Amino acid sequence: MQQKTTILKGSEVRRDWYIVDAAGQPLGRLASRVAQVLRGKGKVGFVPFMDHGDFVVIVNASSVSISGKKRDMKTYWRYTGYPGGLRLTAFKDAIAKNPQFVITHAVKGMLPHNRLGRRLIKKLKVYAGPEHPHEAQKPQVLQF
């Protein structure tokens, strides 16, 4: 007897809301665990080409930790498209100016680099402080 693999339709997928407190957590470990939840890898009906993931709200992004000398040495770069247009930003400047960018950038790098990844990153909500406007969704606390 041959077994059949069942694939859930997009309308049959149940999406939950989770809240994560980033205070004191290492950036890379936090990002990898959040990426798995966004992707839906912990669910039974996971298939790599569909969006089965949940929504994740991250609070206290400004107090995420980073190990070693990375606070001083890590840089984010972007290129404007013009000659000599490389713009470098240090981690300590980025976390002070826009802590949401630091976590979003780390999680985005751990998702697929295609249409699916662009759709998954929209389910991530990051806030610098402890307040967030998603109380109506009744997010569950996600412990790692």
Backbone hydrogen bonds, N-H to C=O, Kabsch-Sander energy under -0.5 kcal/mol:
donor,donor_aa,acceptor,acceptor_aa,energy
6,T,4,K,-0.5
12,E,9,K,-0.9
13,V,9,K,-0.6
13,V,10,G,-0.5
15,R,13,V,-0.6
16,D,14,R,-0.6
18,Y,55,F,-2.0
19,I,140,Q,-2.7
20,V,57,V,-2.9
22,A,20,V,-0.7
22,A,59,V,-2.6
24,G,63,S,-2.7
25,Q,22,A,-1.7
27,L,65,S,-1.8
30,L,26,P,-2.3
31,A,27,L,-2.5
32,S,28,G,-2.3
33,R,29,R,-2.0
34,V,30,L,-2.4
35,A,31,A,-2.3
36,Q,32,S,-1.6
37,V,33,R,-1.6
38,L,34,V,-2.7
39,R,35,A,-2.0
40,G,36,Q,-1.5
41,K,36,Q,-1.9
43,K,40,G,-1.4
46,F,43,K,-1.0
50,M,47,V,-1.4
52,H,39,R,-0.8
52,H,50,M,-0.9
54,D,37,V,-1.8
55,F,16,D,-2.5
56,V,123,K,-2.1
57,V,18,Y,-2.9
58,I,56,V,-0.5
58,I,125,K,-3.3
59,V,20,V,-2.6
59,V,57,V,-0.5
60,N,129,G,-1.9
61,A,127,Y,-1.9
62,S,128,A,-1.3
63,S,60,N,-1.2
64,V,61,A,-1.2
65,S,25,Q,-2.3
70,K,67,S,-1.4
72,D,69,K,-1.3
73,M,69,K,-2.3
74,K,70,K,-2.3
76,Y,89,T,-3.3
78,R,87,R,-1.9
80,T,85,G,-2.0
85,G,82,Y,-2.0
87,R,78,R,-3.1
88,L,86,L,-0.5
89,T,76,Y,-2.8
91,F,74,K,-2.4
92,K,71,R,-1.0
94,A,90,A,-2.4
95,I,91,F,-2.8
96,A,92,K,-1.1
97,K,93,D,-2.3
98,N,94,A,-2.9
101,F,98,N,-0.9
102,V,98,N,-0.9
103,I,99,P,-1.3
104,T,100,Q,-2.5
105,H,101,F,-2.8
106,A,102,V,-1.7
107,V,103,I,-2.5
108,K,104,T,-2.6
109,G,105,H,-1.5
110,M,107,V,-1.4
111,L,108,K,-1.1
114,N,112,P,-1.3
118,R,114,N,-1.9
119,R,115,R,-1.6
120,L,116,L,-2.3
121,I,117,G,-2.1
122,K,119,R,-0.5
123,K,120,L,-1.8
124,L,121,I,-1.3
125,K,56,V,-2.8
125,K,123,K,-0.5
127,Y,58,I,-2.7
137,Q,134,H,-0.8
138,K,135,E,-1.6
140,Q,17,W,-2.6
142,L,19,I,-2.6
143,Q,141,V,-0.7
